[in-house]
Amino acid sequence: MIGNFIQVQLDNSMKVKGSALLACDGVHSYIRQCMQEGSEGSALNFTNQEAWWGTTTVRPGSALEQELLHIAASRKMQGYNVGLVVLGTSQNPGSFYANEVSKNVYSWSYFVESETSNADADLIRRGGKVLDETEKQELVDKIPSTCKILKLFSEFTPTADMNRSAVFDRANNLPSVDGRVALLGDAAHYYHPLRGEGSNKAMVDGYVAAMRLATAIMGKSRSSNSKSQKSPSIDWALLGFDSYKRRKENTALVKKSRKYGQGATSNSRYTCWARQTHFKFMSASKMIRELCT
């Protein structure tokens, strides 16, 4: 702090001064390390899973295109712009997801259980580890022979466009604000990636922090119409952003996402039955709401 300002020195020795520092530097946040170094609960939690993902261009006339057209026709869908969710069984646990992200280009991911617990393998937010041919073959060998569409996606994806990472999260209730320094997004709370909560909560954090800071900086209090009411200071605005209620809700959501992810790769017969039944009878609108809350 320099007076009422925060000053940060960048790697190139440039100094930047502002009213507050909002750290959006991801799950391996340097700012977080400085704030919470040695704090119990700040370490990553291994979820006993690993993720494989890639980007595949569907070539005209290929076996992959034919299979997508077959799936679309069997479900009376137009073309092969098909969003896929393939759930494993107790004999072949795992879950596969694919969606068309641009014309004839699909992004897909495959989650399976794993014993690898090396924290250095947490590469999902860093783009993952690009596979070599041996590792690609390892993925192909993991895929059940009954899952034809996943086999085709893995075969038609160039090795350079395939990635792999162990899956981690972090569930704690540690403060994410220290004075005028605040952690946002993955820097504050790290979710299992399967539900997409990381992106959702990063946007929520940005909105809540911006609204509270704008109220403080512009000198307007939204909590009262009284002209004698003093505007909240920037320090108080950030403390409100990092309220115990918000931290508690975020921690609960991290744990919920973890259970969701573990359920997607479980080999328990009961869990597999419950999961298949849940997806079979859930309406599309309810499924979207569930994934976005």
C-alpha positions in Angstrom: 0.0 0.0 0.0 1.1 3.5 -0.8 -1.3 5.9 0.9 -4.8 4.9 -0.4 -3.4 3.0 -3.4 -2.1 -0.5 -4.2 1.2 -0.6 -6.2 2.3 -3.7 -8.1 5.7 -4.2 -9.7 5.5 -6.4 -12.9 8.2 -8.8 -14.2 9.5 -6.1 -16.5 10.0 -3.8 -13.5 7.1 -1.6 -14.5 5.1 -0.3 -11.5 1.3 0.0 -11.7 -0.8 1.8 -9.1 -4.5 1.5 -8.5 -7.3 1.5 -5.9 -7.4 -2.3 -5.6 -5.7 -5.4 -6.9 -8.1 -8.1 -8.3 -6.1 -11.3 -8.8 -7.5 -13.3 -11.7 -4.3 -15.4 -12.2 -5.9 -18.8 -12.1 -5.7 -21.9 -9.9 -1.9 -21.6 -9.4 -2.3 -18.0 -8.4 0.9 -16.4 -7.2 -1.1 -13.8 -5.3 -3.0 -16.6 -3.6 0.3 -18.2 -2.6 1.4 -15.0 -1.0 -1.9 -14.5 0.9 -2.5 -18.1 2.1 1.0 -19.6 2.3 1.0 -22.4 4.9 -2.7 -22.1 5.5 -4.4 -25.4 6.1 -6.8 -26.3 3.3 -5.0 -24.3 0.6 -3.6 -27.4 -1.1 -5.2 -29.0 -4.1 -7.4 -32.0 -3.7 -7.0 -34.9 -6.1 -10.4 -36.3 -7.3 -9.0 -39.7 -8.3 -9.8 -38.9 -11.9 -8.1 -37.9 -15.1 -9.4 -36.2 -18.2 -8.6 -36.6 -21.8 -9.8 -34.1 -24.4 -9.3 -33.0 -27.9 -10.6 -31.1 -31.0 -11.7 -33.1 -34.0 -12.5 -32.0 -37.6 -15.2 -34.2 -39.1 -14.1 -35.0 -42.6 -16.8 -35.5 -45.3 -17.4 -39.2 -46.0 -15.4 -40.4 -43.0 -16.6 -43.1 -40.7 -17.0 -40.5 -37.9 -19.3 -38.4 -40.1 -21.4 -41.5 -41.0 -21.7 -42.4 -37.3 -22.8 -38.9 -36.3 -25.4 -38.9 -39.2 -26.6 -42.2 -38.0 -27.0 -40.9 -34.4 -28.8 -37.8 -35.7 -31.2 -39.8 -37.9 -32.0 -42.3 -35.1 -33.0 -39.4 -32.9 -34.8 -37.5 -35.6 -32.3 -34.6 -35.5 -31.4 -32.4 -38.4 -27.9 -32.8 -39.8 -25.2 -34.1 -37.4 -24.8 -31.1 -35.1 -25.2 -33.6 -32.2 -24.3 -32.9 -28.6 -23.2 -36.2 -27.1 -23.2 -37.5 -23.5 -22.0 -41.1 -23.3 -22.1 -42.6 -19.8 -20.2 -45.7 -18.8 -21.3 -48.9 -17.0 -20.1 -50.7 -13.9 -17.9 -52.8 -16.2 -16.7 -49.9 -18.3 -16.9 -46.8 -16.1 -16.2 -43.3 -17.5 -18.1 -40.5 -19.2 -17.7 -38.9 -22.6 -18.9 -35.5 -23.8 -18.8 -33.9 -27.3 -20.2 -30.8 -28.9 -19.8 -29.0 -32.2 -18.0 -25.8 -31.6 -17.8 -24.6 -35.2 -18.8 -26.0 -38.6 -17.6 -29.7 -38.7 -15.4 -29.2 -35.6 -16.1 -31.0 -32.4 -14.6 -30.5 -28.9 -14.8 -33.5 -26.7 -13.7 -34.8 -23.3 -13.4 -38.2 -21.6 -13.2 -38.6 -17.8 -12.1 -41.8 -16.1 -10.9 -42.9 -12.7 -7.2 -42.7 -12.0 -4.7 -43.4 -9.3 -2.3 -40.7 -10.4 -2.1 -38.1 -7.6 0.9 -36.0 -8.6 -0.1 -32.4 -8.2 2.3 -31.5 -11.0 -0.2 -33.3 -13.3 -2.8 -30.6 -12.7 -2.7 -29.1 -16.1 -6.3 -28.6 -17.1 -6.2 -24.8 -16.6 -2.9 -24.8 -18.4 -4.1 -26.5 -21.6 -3.1 -30.0 -20.5 -0.3 -32.2 -21.7 -0.2 -32.8 -25.4 -0.1 -36.5 -26.1 2.5 -38.5 -28.0 1.5 -41.6 -30.0 2.1 -44.0 -27.1 -0.2 -42.0 -24.8 -2.8 -41.7 -27.5 -2.7 -45.5 -27.8 -3.2 -45.7 -24.0 -6.4 -43.7 -24.4 -7.6 -45.9 -27.2 -7.0 -49.0 -25.1 -9.0 -47.5 -22.2 -12.1 -47.0 -24.4 -14.6 -49.9 -24.2 -15.1 -51.6 -27.5 -18.8 -51.0 -27.2 -18.4 -47.2 -27.4 -18.0 -46.9 -31.1 -18.4 -43.1 -31.3 -15.6 -42.5 -28.7 -13.3 -44.9 -30.5 -13.9 -42.9 -33.7 -13.3 -39.5 -32.1 -10.0 -40.7 -30.6 -8.9 -42.3 -33.9 -9.8 -39.2 -36.1 -8.2 -36.7 -33.7 -4.5 -35.8 -34.5 -2.2 -36.6 -31.6 -1.1 -32.9 -31.5 -4.8 -31.9 -30.8 -5.2 -34.3 -27.8 -4.5 -33.4 -24.2 -4.4 -35.2 -20.8 -4.5 -34.1 -17.2 -5.2 -35.3 -13.7 -8.3 -33.7 -12.2 -8.1 -31.6 -9.0 -10.2 -29.2 -7.1 -9.8 -27.1 -3.9 -12.6 -26.9 -1.3 -11.8 -24.6 1.6 -13.3 -21.7 3.4 -10.2 -19.4 3.5 -10.7 -15.7 3.0 -10.0 -14.5 -0.5 -9.5 -10.8 0.4 -6.7 -9.2 2.3 -7.1 -5.4 2.6 -7.4 -4.2 -1.0 -6.3 -7.4 -2.6 -9.0 -9.9 -3.8 -8.9 -13.3 -5.5 -11.4 -14.0 -8.2 -12.3 -17.1 -10.2 -10.0 -20.1 -10.0 -7.6 -18.1 -7.9 -10.2 -18.1 -5.1 -12.1 -21.4 -5.6 -11.2 -24.3 -7.9 -14.0 -26.5 -9.2 -14.1 -29.9 -10.8 -14.3 -29.0 -14.5 -17.2 -31.3 -15.5 -20.0 -28.9 -14.6 -18.3 -25.8 -16.0 -18.6 -24.1 -12.6 -15.2 -22.4 -12.9 -16.4 -20.2 -15.8 -19.7 -19.5 -14.2 -18.3 -18.5 -10.9 -15.6 -16.4 -12.4 -18.2 -14.3 -14.1 -20.2 -14.0 -10.9 -17.1 -12.9 -9.0 -16.3 -10.3 -11.6 -19.9 -8.9 -11.5 -20.1 -8.8 -7.7 -16.7 -7.3 -7.2 -17.3 -4.7 -9.9 -20.7 -3.6 -8.5 -19.3 -3.3 -4.9 -16.2 -1.4 -6.0 -18.3 0.9 -8.3 -20.5 1.8 -5.4 -17.5 2.6 -3.3 -15.6 4.5 -5.9 -18.6 6.5 -7.2 -19.5 7.5 -3.7 -23.0 6.0 -3.8 -24.6 3.7 -1.2 -27.1 1.2 -2.6 -28.0 0.1 0.9 -29.7 3.4 1.9 -31.4 6.4 0.3 -30.2 8.6 3.2 -28.0 11.4 2.0 -26.2 11.3 5.3 -25.2 7.7 4.8 -21.5 7.4 4.1 -20.4 5.5 1.1 -18.7 2.2 1.8 -14.9 2.3 1.5 -13.1 0.1 -1.0 -11.8 -2.0 1.9 -15.4 -2.6 3.1 -16.6 -3.2 -0.4 -14.1 -6.0 -0.9 -14.9 -7.5 2.6 -18.6 -7.5 1.5 -17.5 -9.3 -1.7 -15.7 -11.9 0.4 -18.6 -12.4 2.8 -18.7 -15.6 4.9 -22.0 -16.5 3.2 -20.4 -16.4 -0.3 -17.4 -18.4 0.8 -19.6 -21.0 2.4 -21.7 -21.3 -0.7 -18.7 -21.6 -3.0 -17.2 -24.3 -0.8 -20.5 -26.2 -0.9 -20.6 -25.9 -4.7 -17.0 -27.2 -5.0 -18.0 -30.3 -3.0 -21.2 -30.7 -5.1 -19.2 -30.5 -8.3 -16.7 -33.1 -6.9 -19.6 -35.5 -6.2 -21.0 -34.9 -9.7 -17.7 -35.7 -11.3 -17.1 -38.8 -9.2 -20.6 -40.0 -10.0 -19.9 -39.7 -13.7 -17.0 -42.2 -13.5 -18.2 -44.5 -10.7 -18.3 -48.3 -11.3 -20.9 -48.8 -8.6 -23.9 -50.6 -10.0 -26.3 -48.6 -8.0 -24.7 -45.3 -9.0 -24.6 -46.3 -12.7 -28.3 -47.3 -12.6 -29.3 -44.1 -10.8 -27.3 -42.0 -13.2 -28.7 -43.6 -16.3 -32.3 -43.3 -15.0 -31.7 -39.7 -14.1 -30.5 -38.7 -17.6 -33.2 -40.9 -19.3 -36.1 -39.1 -17.7 -34.7 -35.6 -17.2 -36.0 -33.0 -19.6 -33.5 -31.1 -21.7 -34.4 -27.8 -20.0 -34.0 -29.2 -16.5 -30.6 -30.7 -17.5 -29.4 -27.4 -18.7 -30.5 -25.7 -15.5 -28.8 -28.3 -13.4 -25.5 -27.8 -15.3 -25.7 -24.0 -15.0 -26.5 -23.6 -11.3 
